[in-house]
Amino acid sequence: RGIPREPGARWTEPGCQSCTCQGGQVLCDTVSCSVPCSHPLPAPAGGCCPTCTGCLHEGVARAEGDVFSPSDGNCTICVCLAGNVSCLSPECPPGSCPSPSPADCCSCTPEKCNFRGHMYAHGARFSLDGDDCTTCVCQGGEVECSFTPCPVLDCPQHQRHLGPGQCCSTCRDPPAPAGCFLDDNGVEFPVGQIWSPGDPCELCICQADGSVSCQRTDCVETCPYPIRIPGQCCPDCSAGCTYMGRIFSNNETFPSALDPCLSCICLVR
């Protein structure tokens, strides 16, 4: 084919032909493949021999380590290992089986349960000694019991109550408030109590639900020189006058602090 070959050289020609140069002649023969597995994959592109790095089963290529079920099913499990396919079928006990088997695998009847002198069919649910808080179930000859799950309560322990015949505790209604408790000074006022929290222009009342409602007083009476009485919200315009820090009664005259020749009088209007 126009290519020189050294004596004893070996190479592969298209069509999986193995050739060698011997004494000036080219001797070719079909490549001989040794396949040590039962389900090899076809030769890859450019190759001549099948490979055992996977499996070809029922026309489907499987990767190394794949677990699968054949098309005929019947609960058989197969695995691909080094080009070999190994399959296992379930062993069904005669007559009855200790636990329920997958559908269509074994035609067996799960065992009944003999529990405290009573026979229960497979899958039967019953209470324990009439206690509805405990539920038991028969599973293939074995009885499993569990307590009824209870919801998580969001009330404190002293408000929880377990009634007769109940499985789970419930929350009692909190007692009606007897008054209003103020956290800032620790004083508790009875329902209906009215007080001033420190500002004489603000009054608060203790409501029946334990809440506190407060309201401010608006002063509408005004005068130029009112008398402010400690602890009283609005200035007093009927008791006299306040002038330059001094209090004068109604109709009282006094010299002006700015001009001793001027005389002033307190007039309530």
C-alpha positions in Angstrom: 0.0 0.0 0.0 3.0 2.3 -0.6 4.2 2.2 3.0 7.5 0.4 3.9 7.3 -2.0 6.9 10.3 -3.3 8.9 10.8 -7.1 9.1 8.7 -8.5 12.0 6.5 -5.3 12.2 2.8 -5.8 13.2 -0.1 -3.5 12.5 -3.9 -3.6 12.1 -5.6 -2.9 8.8 -9.2 -1.7 8.3 -11.7 -4.5 8.8 -9.9 -5.8 11.9 -7.1 -7.5 10.0 -3.9 -8.1 11.9 -0.9 -8.0 9.5 2.9 -8.8 9.9 5.9 -8.4 7.6 7.8 -11.7 7.3 10.6 -12.3 4.7 9.4 -9.5 2.4 5.8 -10.8 2.5 2.7 -9.3 4.3 0.7 -11.9 6.1 -2.8 -10.8 7.4 -5.4 -12.6 9.4 -8.6 -11.6 11.2 -8.0 -10.1 14.7 -8.7 -12.7 17.4 -10.6 -11.4 20.4 -10.6 -13.0 23.8 -13.8 -11.9 25.7 -13.7 -13.0 29.4 -17.2 -11.8 30.3 -20.8 -13.0 29.5 -22.4 -9.6 28.4 -19.7 -7.4 26.8 -20.4 -4.1 25.2 -19.9 -3.8 21.4 -16.4 -2.6 20.3 -16.0 1.2 20.6 -15.5 3.3 17.5 -12.2 2.4 15.9 -11.9 -0.8 17.9 -12.1 -4.4 17.0 -13.0 -6.3 20.2 -15.9 -6.0 22.6 -15.3 -4.5 26.0 -16.1 -5.7 29.5 -16.2 -2.3 31.1 -20.0 -2.4 30.9 -22.8 -4.9 30.0 -25.2 -5.4 27.1 -28.4 -7.0 28.5 -31.5 -7.5 26.4 -30.2 -4.9 23.9 -29.7 -2.2 26.6 -26.2 -1.0 27.5 -25.6 -0.9 31.3 -22.8 0.9 33.0 -20.5 -0.8 35.5 -22.2 -1.3 38.8 -25.8 -0.6 37.5 -28.6 -2.4 39.4 -31.7 -3.1 37.3 -34.7 -5.4 36.8 -35.1 -7.4 33.7 -38.1 -6.8 31.4 -39.9 -9.9 32.6 -39.9 -8.5 36.2 -41.0 -10.9 38.8 -39.0 -9.0 41.4 -35.7 -10.2 40.0 -32.8 -7.9 40.6 -29.7 -7.8 38.3 -26.3 -6.1 38.6 -23.6 -5.4 36.0 -20.1 -6.3 37.2 -17.1 -6.4 34.8 -19.2 -7.3 31.8 -21.1 -10.1 33.7 -24.8 -9.8 34.6 -25.8 -11.5 37.9 -29.4 -11.8 38.8 -31.2 -12.8 42.1 -34.8 -13.7 42.6 -36.7 -13.5 45.9 -37.2 -16.6 47.9 -40.8 -16.9 49.0 -41.7 -19.0 52.1 -44.3 -21.6 51.7 -47.8 -20.7 52.8 -47.2 -17.5 54.8 -44.4 -15.0 55.2 -43.3 -13.0 58.2 -43.8 -9.6 56.6 -45.8 -8.2 53.7 -43.9 -8.7 50.4 -44.0 -6.3 47.4 -46.8 -6.8 44.9 -46.5 -9.7 42.4 -43.4 -11.0 44.1 -44.7 -13.7 46.5 -48.2 -15.0 46.8 -48.1 -15.4 50.6 -50.4 -14.5 53.5 -48.9 -12.4 56.3 -49.1 -14.0 59.7 -51.8 -13.0 62.2 -50.9 -11.6 65.7 -51.6 -13.4 68.9 -51.5 -10.6 71.5 -52.7 -10.9 75.1 -55.0 -13.8 74.3 -56.6 -12.2 71.2 -55.9 -12.9 67.5 -55.6 -9.9 65.1 -55.4 -10.0 61.3 -52.4 -8.4 59.6 -52.9 -4.7 59.4 -55.5 -4.6 62.2 -55.4 -1.5 64.5 -56.6 -1.7 68.1 -56.2 0.2 71.4 -54.3 -1.2 74.3 -56.6 -2.3 77.2 -59.2 0.1 76.1 -56.8 3.1 76.4 -57.5 5.2 73.4 -54.2 7.1 73.9 -52.2 4.0 72.8 -52.7 2.6 69.3 -51.4 -0.8 68.3 -51.1 -2.4 64.8 -50.5 -6.0 63.7 -47.6 -6.3 61.2 -46.9 -9.8 59.9 -47.2 -11.5 63.3 -45.6 -8.7 65.3 -47.5 -6.0 67.3 -46.3 -2.4 67.4 -47.8 0.1 69.8 -47.3 3.9 69.9 -48.8 6.8 71.9 -51.1 9.2 70.3 -49.0 12.3 69.3 -50.0 15.5 71.2 -49.8 19.0 69.8 -47.3 21.5 71.2 -49.0 23.9 73.6 -48.1 27.6 73.7 -49.4 28.2 77.3 -47.5 28.0 80.5 -47.5 24.8 82.6 -49.9 26.1 85.2 -52.6 26.8 82.5 -52.5 23.2 81.1 -55.2 20.8 81.9 -55.7 17.0 81.3 -59.5 16.2 81.4 -61.0 12.8 82.1 -60.7 10.4 79.2 -58.4 12.8 77.3 -55.0 11.8 75.9 -53.5 15.2 75.5 -53.5 18.3 77.7 -55.3 21.5 76.6 -54.8 25.1 77.6 -57.2 26.6 80.2 -58.5 30.1 79.5 -56.4 32.6 81.5 -58.2 34.1 84.5 -59.9 37.4 84.0 -57.7 40.3 85.1 -58.5 41.8 88.5 -56.9 45.1 87.8 -54.1 46.8 85.9 -50.5 46.2 86.8 -47.9 48.8 85.9 -44.4 47.4 85.4 -42.6 50.7 85.7 -43.5 51.3 89.4 -45.1 48.0 90.5 -48.5 49.6 91.4 -51.7 47.6 90.7 -54.9 49.6 90.2 -58.4 48.0 90.5 -60.8 48.1 87.6 -62.3 51.5 87.3 -59.6 53.3 89.2 -58.7 56.8 87.9 -55.3 58.3 88.5 -52.7 60.7 87.2 -49.4 59.2 86.1 -47.4 62.3 87.1 -48.6 64.9 84.6 -51.7 66.7 86.2 -53.0 67.3 82.6 -53.2 63.5 82.0 -55.7 61.1 83.6 -55.7 57.3 83.2 -58.4 54.7 84.0 -58.1 50.9 84.5 -60.2 49.1 82.0 -62.1 45.8 82.7 -59.8 43.8 80.4 -56.7 44.9 82.4 -55.6 47.6 79.9 -54.9 51.2 80.8 -56.5 54.1 78.8 -55.2 57.6 79.3 -56.4 61.0 78.0 -55.0 64.5 78.3 -57.0 67.6 79.5 -57.1 70.6 77.2 -57.1 74.0 79.0 -59.5 76.5 77.4 -59.4 79.4 79.9 -56.6 81.9 79.4 -55.6 85.2 81.0 -52.4 87.4 80.9 -51.3 86.7 84.5 -52.7 83.4 85.6 -52.0 81.7 88.9 -50.5 78.2 88.5 -51.3 76.0 91.5 -49.0 73.0 92.0 -50.7 69.7 91.1 -53.4 71.4 89.1 -53.5 71.1 85.3 -54.9 74.4 84.1 -53.9 77.8 85.3 -56.4 79.7 87.6 -57.7 83.0 86.3 -60.2 83.6 89.0 -58.1 83.5 92.2 -55.8 86.5 91.5 -52.8 87.5 89.5 -49.1 86.4 89.2 -46.8 89.3 88.5 -43.0 89.3 88.5 -43.0 86.0 90.5 -45.5 87.3 93.2 -49.1 86.4 93.7 -51.7 89.1 94.2 -55.4 88.7 95.1 -58.3 90.2 93.2 -58.5 94.1 93.4 -55.2 94.2 95.3 -53.0 97.2 94.3 -49.2 97.2 94.3 -46.3 99.3 93.0 -44.8 98.4 89.6 -41.5 96.6 89.7 -40.4 98.6 86.7 -41.4 102.1 87.9 -42.1 103.0 91.6 -44.2 105.9 90.5 -46.7 103.5 88.8 -49.4 101.7 90.8 -50.8 98.4 89.6 -54.1 96.6 90.4 -55.1 92.9 90.0 -58.4 92.7 88.1 -60.0 89.3 87.4 -62.0 89.5 84.3 
